[in-house]
């Protein structure tokens, strides 16, 4: 199950980005960063299930013998001050059908 974050642009047009394949996998990695972009904005609400929890920032380092390794070098921080690295992002509202729940919320605004 994935998460859906909804927001309204300044011109009042509703926006509902949906990251990840619906109901097959959890939203993960760079898609979690997209979801964090909306976290804490006015008139924004998230629906669905917790994300996979892959919010760390990784960097590739080349080793002396030419091989490479990736290391976690940072975590992500939402505008709310919350720091995410390896813990799932909880939605504002758990929903079995995040798309229809988000649509109903948008229509009520």
One Martini backbone bead per residue (centre of mass of N, CA, C, O) as a GRO file, in nm:
protein
  109
    1UNK     BB    1   0.099   0.034   0.019
    2UNK     BB    2   0.044   0.370  -0.019
    3UNK     BB    3   0.100   0.717  -0.036
    4UNK     BB    4  -0.092   1.025  -0.009
    5UNK     BB    5  -0.038   1.358  -0.105
    6UNK     BB    6  -0.195   1.670  -0.037
    7UNK     BB    7  -0.238   1.986  -0.220
    8UNK     BB    8  -0.228   2.344  -0.252
    9UNK     BB    9  -0.195   2.584  -0.441
   10UNK     BB   10  -0.202   2.926  -0.447
   11UNK     BB   11  -0.447   2.908  -0.674
   12UNK     BB   12  -0.631   2.643  -0.565
   13UNK     BB   13  -0.511   2.398  -0.695
   14UNK     BB   14  -0.522   2.077  -0.675
   15UNK     BB   15  -0.284   1.838  -0.534
   16UNK     BB   16  -0.192   1.470  -0.605
   17UNK     BB   17   0.061   1.303  -0.523
   18UNK     BB   18   0.176   0.969  -0.638
   19UNK     BB   19   0.377   0.731  -0.483
   20UNK     BB   20   0.388   0.454  -0.631
   21UNK     BB   21   0.251   0.155  -0.640
   22UNK     BB   22  -0.051   0.058  -0.597
   23UNK     BB   23  -0.077  -0.185  -0.346
   24UNK     BB   24   0.232  -0.321  -0.375
   25UNK     BB   25   0.403  -0.089  -0.247
   26UNK     BB   26   0.603   0.105  -0.084
   27UNK     BB   27   0.706   0.396  -0.029
   28UNK     BB   28   1.039   0.497  -0.158
   29UNK     BB   29   1.292   0.698  -0.110
   30UNK     BB   30   1.259   0.945  -0.330
   31UNK     BB   31   0.949   0.943  -0.276
   32UNK     BB   32   0.978   1.036   0.020
   33UNK     BB   33   1.082   1.318  -0.049
   34UNK     BB   34   0.829   1.414  -0.186
   35UNK     BB   35   0.649   1.386   0.063
   36UNK     BB   36   0.819   1.586   0.243
   37UNK     BB   37   0.755   1.845   0.076
   38UNK     BB   38   0.444   1.846   0.202
   39UNK     BB   39   0.521   1.854   0.484
   40UNK     BB   40   0.360   2.119   0.669
   41UNK     BB   41   0.160   2.222   0.487
   42UNK     BB   42  -0.090   2.392   0.412
   43UNK     BB   43  -0.349   2.212   0.308
   44UNK     BB   44  -0.229   1.920   0.404
   45UNK     BB   45  -0.258   1.560   0.330
   46UNK     BB   46  -0.217   1.225   0.436
   47UNK     BB   47  -0.251   0.895   0.279
   48UNK     BB   48  -0.238   0.551   0.408
   49UNK     BB   49   0.081   0.423   0.453
   50UNK     BB   50   0.362   0.349   0.552
   51UNK     BB   51   0.664   0.370   0.466
   52UNK     BB   52   0.977   0.213   0.422
   53UNK     BB   53   1.240   0.386   0.533
   54UNK     BB   54   1.440   0.538   0.285
   55UNK     BB   55   1.580   0.849   0.382
   56UNK     BB   56   1.858   0.835   0.311
   57UNK     BB   57   2.187   0.951   0.233
   58UNK     BB   58   2.386   0.848  -0.037
   59UNK     BB   59   2.737   0.754  -0.105
   60UNK     BB   60   2.995   0.714  -0.326
   61UNK     BB   61   3.294   0.511  -0.282
   62UNK     BB   62   3.620   0.479  -0.379
   63UNK     BB   63   3.848   0.239  -0.374
   64UNK     BB   64   4.178   0.146  -0.412
   65UNK     BB   65   4.077  -0.112  -0.611
   66UNK     BB   66   3.793   0.018  -0.757
   67UNK     BB   67   3.587  -0.017  -0.575
   68UNK     BB   68   3.258   0.016  -0.429
   69UNK     BB   69   3.080   0.224  -0.183
   70UNK     BB   70   2.798   0.274   0.024
   71UNK     BB   71   2.709   0.558   0.228
   72UNK     BB   72   2.575   0.707   0.492
   73UNK     BB   73   2.557   1.085   0.522
   74UNK     BB   74   2.236   1.135   0.566
   75UNK     BB   75   1.941   1.303   0.645
   76UNK     BB   76   1.602   1.390   0.659
   77UNK     BB   77   1.422   1.711   0.666
   78UNK     BB   78   1.151   1.855   0.761
   79UNK     BB   79   0.980   2.152   0.807
   80UNK     BB   80   0.901   2.039   1.107
   81UNK     BB   81   1.194   1.889   1.204
   82UNK     BB   82   1.186   1.617   1.111
   83UNK     BB   83   1.374   1.314   1.116
   84UNK     BB   84   1.484   1.102   0.839
   85UNK     BB   85   1.614   0.758   0.768
   86UNK     BB   86   1.484   0.447   0.889
   87UNK     BB   87   1.190   0.556   0.909
   88UNK     BB   88   0.877   0.571   0.872
   89UNK     BB   89   0.620   0.747   0.718
   90UNK     BB   90   0.348   0.880   0.851
   91UNK     BB   91   0.037   0.930   0.804
   92UNK     BB   92  -0.230   1.121   0.883
   93UNK     BB   93  -0.406   0.887   0.732
   94UNK     BB   94  -0.533   0.587   0.741
   95UNK     BB   95  -0.573   0.398   0.423
   96UNK     BB   96  -0.692   0.159   0.205
   97UNK     BB   97  -0.790   0.411   0.002
   98UNK     BB   98  -0.611   0.680  -0.076
   99UNK     BB   99  -0.738   0.800  -0.331
  100UNK     BB  100  -1.037   0.830  -0.230
  101UNK     BB  101  -0.971   0.982   0.030
  102UNK     BB  102  -0.832   1.224  -0.105
  103UNK     BB  103  -1.066   1.308  -0.285
  104UNK     BB  104  -1.267   1.365  -0.056
  105UNK     BB  105  -1.096   1.582   0.078
  106UNK     BB  106  -1.075   1.776  -0.163
  107UNK     BB  107  -1.389   1.817  -0.196
  108UNK     BB  108  -1.412   1.947   0.108
  109UNK     BB  109  -1.236   2.224   0.042
   0.00000   0.00000   0.00000
